[in-house]
Amino acid sequence: MIQVRRGHERYPGGDAEAGIASLHAFSFGPHFDPDNLRFGALIACNEERLAAGSGFDEHPHRDTEIVTWVVEGELTHRDSAGHETTVRPGDLQRLSSAGGVRHVERNDGAGPLRFVQMWLAPLAFGGEPSYEVVRGIADGTPYAVARAGALLHLRRLAEGERTAVPDAARAYVHVVRGAVRLGGERLEAGDEARITDGAGLELRGLTASECLVWEMGAEPAHG
């Protein structure tokens, strides 16, 4: 089964006066939707835009796997475990908050910042936080988020190029840029597809495109 949700259906958030614009794929805060709390291990897929000089002040997380993909600009990350990095387009960032961590996310660059941030529920709660940045991750390289039992596949497609969607109990496709065909559906930037028990599916680039594809197990993660 394929369920398509369009970018314009996302829940708006952020703070316009502070230079923050957010679009949420899953239920959050004032936009509570009991029928849209998660898909497999995935509990958030947020499109974030930060104006120069803006950002999220220090705030806590726990028992969440946070994966960030920078699309445009530079993201400055600082956390209570002593990490301070600048994440750029093509870099993949993972913060395992585990038993608890605090972090800051800012746009300290001169231009706009755009990134996609995805949260996953872990298979078990607690433990020590960990942090990693993979610089210039190659197309098609699977990235394992072991604590959530999930794999992330980055797909960059030229027009007409095809790539298989993983045969999995749960697969989630987020179109970062461009347009693709999945089955009989055209998906454009900001659109998503939630696939249950898919087999033999593929993405075809209708334009030069970039997609984030999650491969997950059948049961929601729990502690």
MARMAR-184508 format. One record per residue (C-alpha): residue in three letters; x, y, z. Coordinates in steps of 0.25 Angstrom, whole numbers, padded with zeros to 4 digits, always signed. Layout:
REM MARMAR-184508
ALAXYZ ...
***
This chain:
REM MARMAR-184508
MET+0000+0000+0000 ILE+0005+0014-0004 GLN+0000+0026+0004 VAL+0004+0039-0002 ARG+0004+0052+0006 ARG+0007+0066-0002 GLY+0016+0077+0003 HIS+0004+0086+0004 GLU-0002+0077+0014 ARG+0009+0078+0024 TYR+0006+0085+0038 PRO+0012+0099+0038 GLY+0021+0103+0050 GLY+0033+0112+0054 ASP+0034+0126+0057 ALA+0033+0136+0045 GLU+0038+0148+0053 ALA+0050+0140+0058 GLY+0053+0136+0043 ILE+0049+0121+0045 ALA+0039+0114+0036 SER+0036+0099+0039 LEU+0027+0089+0032 HIS+0024+0076+0039 ALA+0020+0063+0033 PHE+0015+0057+0046 SER+0006+0062+0058 PHE+0012+0072+0067 GLY+0009+0082+0077 PRO-0004+0090+0074 HIS-0006+0081+0061 PHE-0009+0069+0069 ASP-0014+0058+0060 PRO-0016+0044+0067 ASP-0016+0037+0053 ASN-0002+0043+0049 LEU+0007+0041+0061 ARG+0017+0032+0054 PHE+0021+0023+0042 GLY+0029+0011+0047 ALA+0041+0017+0055 LEU+0039+0030+0049 ILE+0032+0041+0058 ALA+0036+0054+0051 CYS+0041+0058+0037 ASN+0042+0074+0037 GLU+0046+0083+0026 GLU+0053+0095+0033 ARG+0057+0108+0027 LEU+0065+0118+0036 ALA+0069+0132+0032 ALA+0083+0137+0034 GLY+0086+0139+0049 SER+0074+0131+0053 GLY+0072+0117+0060 PHE+0068+0109+0071 ASP+0073+0112+0085 GLU+0078+0101+0094 HIS+0067+0091+0096 PRO+0067+0077+0101 HIS+0064+0063+0095 ARG+0064+0049+0100 ASP+0061+0035+0094 THR+0061+0040+0080 GLU+0070+0038+0068 ILE+0071+0051+0061 VAL+0076+0051+0046 THR+0078+0064+0039 TRP+0081+0066+0024 VAL+0085+0080+0019 VAL+0080+0084+0006 GLU+0085+0099+0005 GLY+0094+0107+0014 GLU+0101+0103+0027 LEU+0096+0098+0040 THR+0104+0100+0052 HIS+0102+0090+0063 ARG+0106+0090+0078 ASP+0102+0081+0088 SER+0104+0078+0103 ALA+0114+0066+0100 GLY+0124+0076+0095 HIS+0122+0075+0080 GLU+0122+0087+0071 THR+0121+0085+0056 THR+0117+0092+0043 VAL+0108+0083+0034 ARG+0108+0086+0019 PRO+0100+0081+0007 GLY+0103+0066+0005 ASP+0107+0064+0019 LEU+0098+0055+0028 GLN+0097+0058+0043 ARG+0092+0048+0054 LEU+0090+0051+0068 SER+0086+0040+0077 SER+0080+0047+0089 ALA+0079+0034+0097 GLY+0078+0037+0112 GLY+0078+0052+0110 VAL+0085+0063+0103 ARG+0084+0078+0100 HIS+0087+0085+0087 VAL+0087+0097+0079 GLU+0084+0098+0064 ARG+0087+0112+0057 ASN+0089+0118+0043 ASP+0102+0126+0046 GLY+0105+0127+0031 ALA+0102+0139+0022 GLY+0091+0133+0014 PRO+0078+0125+0016 LEU+0079+0111+0022 ARG+0069+0099+0018 PHE+0070+0085+0024 VAL+0061+0073+0026 GLN+0061+0067+0040 MET+0056+0053+0043 TRP+0053+0047+0057 LEU+0053+0033+0060 ALA+0048+0025+0072 PRO+0059+0016+0078 LEU+0058+0001+0080 ALA+0062+0003+0095 PHE+0062+0015+0104 GLY+0074+0021+0112 GLY+0089+0020+0109 GLU+0099+0029+0106 PRO+0097+0040+0095 SER+0106+0039+0082 TYR+0108+0048+0070 GLU+0113+0046+0056 VAL+0115+0054+0043 VAL+0117+0047+0030 ARG+0123+0057+0020 GLY+0119+0056+0006 ILE+0111+0043+0007 ALA+0111+0036-0006 ASP+0099+0034-0014 GLY+0092+0020-0011 THR+0100+0018+0001 PRO+0091+0012+0012 TYR+0093+0019+0026 ALA+0089+0010+0038 VAL+0082+0016+0050 ALA+0084+0004+0058 ARG+0077+0009+0071 ALA+0065+0010+0063 GLY+0066-0002+0054 ALA+0065+0007+0041 LEU+0073+0009+0029 LEU+0074+0022+0021 HIS+0077+0022+0006 LEU+0080+0035-0001 ARG+0076+0035-0016 ARG+0080+0045-0026 LEU+0074+0043-0039 ALA+0076+0049-0053 GLU+0064+0051-0062 GLY+0059+0037-0067 GLU+0068+0030-0057 ARG+0062+0019-0048 THR+0065+0013-0035 ALA+0058+0002-0026 VAL+0051+0005-0014 PRO+0055-0005-0003 ASP+0046-0017-0001 ALA+0042-0015+0013 ALA+0031-0015+0023 ARG+0031+0000+0024 ALA+0038+0010+0014 TYR+0037+0025+0014 VAL+0041+0034+0003 HIS+0043+0049+0004 VAL+0045+0057-0008 VAL+0056+0067-0005 ARG+0056+0074-0019 GLY+0052+0071-0033 ALA+0041+0062-0037 VAL+0040+0046-0038 ARG+0030+0036-0042 LEU+0026+0025-0031 GLY+0016+0015-0037 GLY+0005+0024-0043 GLU+0008+0036-0034 ARG+0016+0048-0038 LEU+0024+0053-0025 GLU+0030+0067-0025 ALA+0039+0074-0015 GLY+0032+0073-0001 ASP+0024+0061-0004 GLU+0025+0048+0003 ALA+0020+0034+0001 ARG+0018+0024+0012 ILE+0019+0010+0007 THR+0014-0003+0015 ASP+0019-0017+0010 GLY+0024-0011-0003 ALA+0031-0020-0013 GLY+0037-0017-0027 LEU+0035-0002-0026 GLU+0044+0008-0032 LEU+0046+0023-0033 ARG+0048+0029-0047 GLY+0054+0043-0048 LEU+0044+0052-0056 THR+0055+0063-0054 ALA+0068+0064-0047 SER+0064+0059-0033 GLU+0068+0056-0019 CYS+0061+0047-0009 LEU+0062+0042+0005 VAL+0057+0027+0006 TRP+0055+0020+0020 GLU+0055+0005+0021 MET+0049+0000+0033 GLY+0043-0012+0040 ALA+0028-0016+0042 GLU+0026-0012+0057 PRO+0027+0002+0063 ALA+0040+0003+0071 HIS+0037+0003+0086 GLY+0045+0004+0099 
***
